[in-house]
């Protein structure tokens, strides 16, 4: 009987019309799926205003526009025709999460999960989170995962970094952290990497080389 009541409650919830007050607020992108596969994405914040406008803060650049609510959908209208935030989305509020499901410009299914937050973290806070010792436990080369042997990367408060394994130091040098656009430059070989947090894990990605590292904090 409890199971029947739960199913009925979910059915009623899914049939309810969208209410603006459920969507208004600041949302941080927590997970993005493309055709059910996780996709790496930059740090993204979505601000939905009660006056029918929205703003998106991304490391690659900010954008804004207006939105229209339907029975179960929210339609974003922005300047970038290929942006996720210029299309129709099925939307659902589940406690402190906002769930969006739709299609991109080439008809791939996109699912976005946002969590409600009070404010966008300061640039200084981002740098503080990057500093420390990280285990590099997985490498993605052209989308193919490869487990790594015990390898660690440490970045200190002065921007010095070392990469080491069980045999000793493999690489070292200086970094420059671009907190506004969430990028790190390793000055030794002058490579530029996108940086973002995936839950408690850290991601480093160099799109030109097709490489992405997955790291987790040590200690």
N, C-alpha and C positions, 0 to 999 in steps of 0.2 A: 504493500500500500504506500509506503514512504517513497518507493521508487516511482510509482505512478504520479504521486504529487510532485516529485522533482521534475519529471518529464513535462507535466502540464505547466509547471512554473516556467521552464525553459521555453516552451512553445509560446506562452503568453508574452514573455520577455522579447522573443524574436519578432513578434508581431507588433510590438509597440512602436509608435512613431518616434522619430528623433526629436529631442527637445534641445533647444539651443543652450539652455542652462547646463545640460549634461556635457556639452562639448567645449564650452568657453573655458579658457585657462591656458596654462603653459604646459606643453607636453614634450618629453624627451624620447627620441626614438630608441627603443630598447632592443628590437629585433626586426630584421627584414628578411623575407623569404621570397625567392623567385622560382616559380614552379616547384614549390615545396623545399627548395634548396636554400640554405643560408647564404646570404650575399654580404660581402663586406661593404660597409658604408661609412661615410664620414660622420662625425658628430653632428647631429641634426636636432634642432628644437623647433617646434611648431607652436605658435601663439595664435589662438583663435579668440578674436575680440567679439563682444556682444553687438557691435554696430555693423556686423556683416563683413568685416575685413579680416585678413589673416596675415601673418608674417612668419617667414622661415629664416632661421639663422643656421648657416652651414659653414664648414671650414672652407669650402670652395667659393663661397659668396652668398650673400643674403638676397632674398626676394620677398615680394609681397603681392597681394591681390585681394579679391573679394570671393565670397563663397555664398552658395545658395543651398538651403536644406530642402530635401524631399521627405517622403515618408520614411525611407530607410537609407537614404543616400545623402552624401554631402558632395557638392560640385564645386571644386576650386577653379577659379579663373585667374590665371596669372600671365605674365609676359613671355615665359619660356614655354614653347609648345611641346618640348620633349620632357619637361619636368614632371615628376610624380604629382606635383601640386598644381596641375592644370588639367584635371580630369575628374571623372565621377568615381566615387568610392562608396561601397557599402560600409556603413559605420555602425559601431556598437560600443556603448560604454559598459564596462564590466568592472565595478568597484573603482579602483584608482587607475585603470587602464583604458586606453582608447584603441580599438581594433579597426583597422581599415583594410578592405580587400577590393582589388580592382585589376585592371589590365593596363600594361604599358603600351607604347606606340606600335610594338610589333606583336601584340596580343599575348604576351607572357603574363601569367597570373602573379600578381604582387600582393603580398600580405605584410602589413606593417603593424607592429605592436608598440604603442607609446605608453609611457608611465607619466603620471602627473607630477610635476615638480613645482617648487615655489619660486625658483630663480635659476638663471643660467650661471653655472660656476664661473668665477672670475678667471682671467688668464693666468694669474699667479697660482691659483689652485690647481690648474691643469699641469703646470710645470712641477709643482710639488708632488703630484701623483706619479709623474714620469720618473722622478729621481728615486733611485734605490737599486736593489739587486733583483734581476729577473732571470728566470729559467726559460731558455728558448727550447720549447719542447716539441714544436711542430713547424715544418716548413711546407708551404704550398708553392709548387713550381708549375705555372700555367694551369692552376686549378687542381693539380694532382698532389695529394697529401703525402708527406714523407716524415716519419718520426726521426727525431734527432737524438744523437747520443748526448750525455750530460754536458750541456753547454749553457754558460751564464753570461749575461750582459749587465754591467753595473754602470750607472750614470750618477756622478756626484753633484754637489751643489755648485761647483765651479764649471760644470759642463764637460768634465773629463769622463771618458768612457773606456772600459776595458771589456773585451770578450775573451772568455777563457773556457777551457774544458778540463778534463782530469789530468792532462799532461802539462798544463800551464797556460800562460797568456798567448792567445792567438792573434789578437789585434788590440790596438789602443789608439787614443788620440783625443781630439776635441769635438764637441758637438755644439751646434747652435739650434736652440729650440724656438721655433716660431709658434708662440702660444696662440696667436690670433687665428692662424690657418691650420693649426695642429699638424705641423711638419717638423721633422728633425733633419738637419744637415750633418752628415759625418764628414768633417773637414779633411780627413786623411785621404779619402778618394773622391771627395766632393760629390757624394751621392745624396739625393733628396728622397726622403721617405715620408709617406703619409702615416700619421699616428692617430689611433683612437682606442677607446676602451670598449671592450665587449664584456659587459658585466664587470667582474674583477680581473679579467685578463686584459692584456695589452696586445694590440696588433701593430705591426710595422709592414708597410707595403711599398714596394717600388714598382710602379706600373710599367715603366720602360723595360725592366728586366723580367717582369712577370713573376715576381717573387713576393710572398707574404710570409711573415713569421708570426707565430702565436707564442706569447710569453705569459708566464704567471709569476706573481710576486713571491719572493723568497723571504721568509721570516715575518 
